[in-house]
Amino acid sequence: MTGDAFRALYEELRGASPRAPDDRRGTLGHLTPERVVAAAREVRSGRTVSLAAPIETLPGPDNPDPAQHRMIAPAAGETAARETAAGGTADAGLRFARDRFAMNVHGDADSHLDALCHVVFDGELYNGVPASSVTSRGARALSVEVVRDGIVGRGVLLDVPRLRGVPWLEPGEHVTEADLTAAEAAQGVRVGPGDLLFVRVGHRPRREERGAWNAARARAGLHPTAVRFLAERQVAALGSDGNNDTAPSAVAGVGFPVHVLAVHAMGLPLMDYLQFEELTRACAREGRWSFLSVVAPLRLPSATGSPVNPIAVL
């Protein structure tokens, strides 16, 4: 895709949805209370399924700086007699296990949500917010705090490898708009306004079977033109078991065109590197590909994203 064609698509999507100058919620505006109530009616069996992968603490080719998990207590050789209760008195019968956790939010391994302040393009954030609003102290606008009340709506899973009859898409392959509409038809479901769309490319099972690789250089994802589908259907949020963007990029000079189009042009939150294998099996058993979806990021008032564990309720 040429740079000029990408720029035209960017302007098309940016103008597709009228927005107020002070809008900070983007496509989450499609999630009306009425649509949340309707999404609750998707629950039939009451089964809950996590859409997140376990957070990894060991380095790998796609995760050179992994999360750190350290036990603070009990320390090596610690005895109950030396443990001090919260009230300040020693109590041999009471102990607390304690730990500390630290991670990079954005990467190519752990499940996370991108806030609307995550993508800077042409010196701006979404809806003309100055890039200078993000400093070394955090984001003053469009942070993950925008979704402090969660993202709750009708989730739809479109399984592109299932459509193509393969276990996964190979790194570098694109999901097209035609793939999305064909997957709808094959699965008997239609994506509609306010839906949370989850697109499976099979990144996780390929990684488990073939081993981790440098996903920053090669991965399956959406073709930039597929973002038109999201705009036309008024999707509220998008998640994938990959990065959502293909690598190498389909656009010369733009490394993450889907992130630019979705987050920056449309104000559409992205969830990267989710886990869909259990959900895929559950949907296939129940013969339906829509469900109630609940996304509850951490309340990090100035952060550009958050670890996330979306839950599907079937």
N, C-alpha and C positions, 0 to 999 in steps of 0.2 A: 504494500500500500504506500503510495507516495505521500510525502509530507503535505502537499497541497490537498490531496484527497482526505487525509486525516483532519486537517484544519477545517475543511468544509463540513465533515461529519461532526467535529467538535462544536462548531457554531450551530449546526442543525439541532443537536441534542441540547445544547445550552438554551436554545430558544423554544424547545418543545413544550416546556411547562412554565406558564407564567408564575412569577414569584414576587413577593414583596421585597423591597430593598433590604429590610431587616430580617428576612427569613434565615433561620439558622438550623432548621430541621430537615430541609431538603425533601426527599421522597418519603420520609416518615410521615409527612402530611397526608399521604394516601391511607394511612392507618387510622381511619375514623373509629370512634367508639362502636358504631353499628357494625363495622367490619370485624372488630375484635369479638363482639358478641356472636356474629355469624361463625367466626373461626372456632369458637368454643363448641359449636355443634358438630365439629369434625370428630370429636372424641366419641368413640364407640366401644372399644375394648378396654380402655383405661390403661393400656400398656405405655410405659415411658421408655424412651431410648435416648441415650446421650449421643450427640453429634460431634463430640470433641475427641481428639486423640490424647493419650496420656502424655503429660509434659515430660520431656526428656532431659536427663542430667548428664548424659555421656556425649562427648564431642563426636562429630561425624562429618562427612564431606558436605552435607547440606546444613550442618549445625555446628560450626566451629567454636562458637561461644555459647554453650548450652546453659540452661537454667541451673542455678546452684541451690541445693537443698542441704542445710546443715542442722544437725541436732544440737541444741543448746543444752538440753537436759533430758535424760540423765547423762552426765559426763562420765568419761571412762573412770572406773573405780569408785564412782559415787555411791554412797550408802544412804539408806533412808534416814539415818540419824543426823546426817549433815544437811538434809533438805529442810528448808525453812518455809513454812506455810505462808499464805498471803497475809495473815494477820501479824506476822513477825515472830511467832513462837515456833520452836522446833516441835515437830510432831512425827514420831517414827512411823505412824500409820498412814501418813498422807504424803503423797509425792505428785509432782506435775511433770509430764513429758512436754518439752517445749522445743520448737524448731524455728528456723529462719529460712525464707525463700526469696530468691532474687532472679530476675530474668530480663532479657531483651524482649519487648512486646512484639516487635516486627521481625520476622525471619522466615526461613524456609522449612520449618519443622513443626513448630507448636501452633495450635489452634488459637486464632486471635481475631479481634474485630478492629477494623480501621475506622477511626473517627474522621470527620469531615475536615479536620485541620491537618490531616496526614499528607495531603498532596498539595504541593506548591507548583503552580504552572503560570507562566507569564508574569511572575512576580506577585501572584495573588493566590488566595485560598478560594474556596467555594463562594459564589455570589459576591465577588469583589472585595471580600475581607482582606485587608493588607497582610502580606506575608510577615510583616514586622510584628504582628500580634503573637507570633510564636517565637519565643526567646529561649535562652538557656534555662530559664526558670519554668518553662512550660507554655501552654497555649492559653491566651486570654479569651479566645473565642473558638467556637466549633469543636471543643474538646469532647472527650467521651462522656463528660457530664451531661451533654445534650440528651443522652439516652439513659439517664440515671433511673428512670422509671421502667426501664426494660423495653424490649421490642417483642410484642405479642401479636400474633396473627396467624393466618392460614399459611402453613408451609406446604410447598410442592417440591417434590424431588423428581428431577428429570435425569435419567440414567443413560448417558450417551454411549458408553461401551455396550450396554445391553442392546441398544438400538442397532449398533453396528455388528453385534455378534462376536465381540472380543472381550477379554477380561479387563482390559484397560486401554487407554489411548497412549501411544508412544510419545515420549518427549518431543516437542516441536509440532505436534498435531494440533489443529485448530477445531474448536467447536463453532459451527456456523449458525446463523439464524435458521437455516433450513434444518439443521440437526435438532434445534429446539422445537420447532413446529412438528417435525416428524416424531420426536420422542413423545410429545403431547398426544398425538394421534395413536401411537403404538401403545401407550399406557392408559389411554382413556381418561385423560385429565386435561384441563385447560387453565393456564395461568391467567389470573385476573387482577384487578386493581387492589392494591394493598397487600398482595401476597408476598411472602418471604420465599424467594426462589433459591433452591439448592441444586447445583449442577454437578453431577458426578463425572469425573474423568478417569477414575481408577488409579490416582496417584498412590494412595496408601497400599493397596494390594501389590502393585508393581514394586514398591519400595520394600515391602516385607519379603517378597519372593526373590527379587533380584539384588536386594541390598540398596542402601542409600547411595545417592550420587549427587553431584553438584547441581542442584535444581535451579540455582541462579542462572546457569548457562543453558539448561535444556529442561523444558517441562511443557506439558499439555495445558491448554487454557482456551479461553474464548477468543475468537477473532474479533477485532474492534467493531466490525459491522454488525456483530451479533448484539451489541449494546442497543441497537435500534429496537430489538424485541423487548428489552426491559423498559424502554421509554413508552413504546406503544401500549404495552400491557399495564403500565403504571405500577411496576414492581416497587415494593417498599425497601427491600434489602436483598442482597445477593450473597450467597455462600458457595464455596467449592471445596473439594478435598485437595485441590491444588492452590495455586496463587491467584487464580482467576485470569491472570495474564499468561500468554504463551511466551516461551523463550526458545530460541531467539525471537525478538520482537518482530511483529509483522510490519512495523512502521519505521522507516529510516529516521534516525535521530530522536526517537521517542522510545524509551526503554520499557515503559509500562503504560501502553495506550489505553487499556481497559480501565486501569486505575484513574487515569486522567479523565476519561469520558464519564465514568460512573461517579467517582467521588467529586471531582472538580466541576465538571460541566453540569451534572444532574443533581448532585447532593445525595448520592445513593451510598449508604454504608456497605462496606464489604467485609465478609468473613473469609479468611484464608486458612487453608490447611486443616479443614475439618475432617471428620471420619464418618463415612456413610455405610460401611459394610453391614453392620447390624440392622440399620434402618432399611437398607435395600432388601434384606431377607424378610424383615417384618412386613414391609409393604407388599412384597411378592406373595407372602402367605395370605395376607388379608385381601389381596386383589384390589388395592387402592393406593394411590400415590400422593394423597393429600392428608394433612393432619394439623392439629394445633401445634404451634411452635412457640417456645418461650426462650428468649435470649436475655440473659441478665449479666451484663458486664460489671466489673468492679467500679465502685464510685471513686474515680481518680480525677479530681476536678480540673486538672490542667494537662492531662495526658492525651497523647495522640492516638491512643488505642488501649485495648485491654485484653488479657487472656479471657477466653470465653468458653463456656460449656453450654451450647444450645441444647435444649431438650425438645424432642418430638413426643407428643402425646397422641396416641392412635385410638 
